[in-house]
Amino acid sequence: MTELSGHGIHIDLPQGWDGRIYRREGGHPVLHAASFRLPEGDGDFGPRAVAATPGGGVFVAMPQYDPALAGTPLYADQGVPVPIAAEDLNAKAFPRPIPGLVAVQRFFTENGRPFCVYLVLGASGGDAADPLTRANRVLATIRVEPLGTA
């Protein structure tokens, strides 16, 4: 495992995974992690990475939102939402259908910081269990520092 950290966000990535934590000028931090090479210059929800997700692949985007939203109804859940269940994944989670991919979004607050986890999985022989197991292992390593320490 390799620890990736920045802007008060930490994640442990398995060998062969790619990741980045960045902050656009005037924006909030965003985490991207994938079981494949991430495209350069992607958007916060990774449209290029989503399009590049291979069969059995995993892509995670975790943008932070305005701290004033922490704990509000949409962000009421506390802590990184793991594990994600197979029945939570949906092929209709995209603005346009993308054959072979399923996804889920989960909103939450961690240490006073509101986030969304956007998880995309490439189908693996019709069974998302293997990529989902890998995704849940990686999601479970996410740590978020409180505001002011980031």
Sequence and secondary structure as in RCSB ss.txt:
>XXXX:A:sequence
MTELSGHGIHIDLPQGWDGRIYRREGGHPVLHAASFRLPEGDGDFGPRAVAATPGGGVFVAMPQYDPALAGTPLY
ADQGVPVPIAAEDLNAKAFPRPIPGLVAVQRFFTENGRPFCVYLVLGASGGDAADPLTRANRVLATIRVEPLGTA
>XXXX:A:secstr
 EEEEETTEEEEE TT EEEEEE TTS EEEEEESS   TT  TT HHHHHH  TT EEEEEEB  GGGTTSGGG
 SBS   S  GGG BTT SSS  TTEEEEEEEEEETTEEEEEEEEEE STT  HHHHHHHHHHHTT EE  TTT 
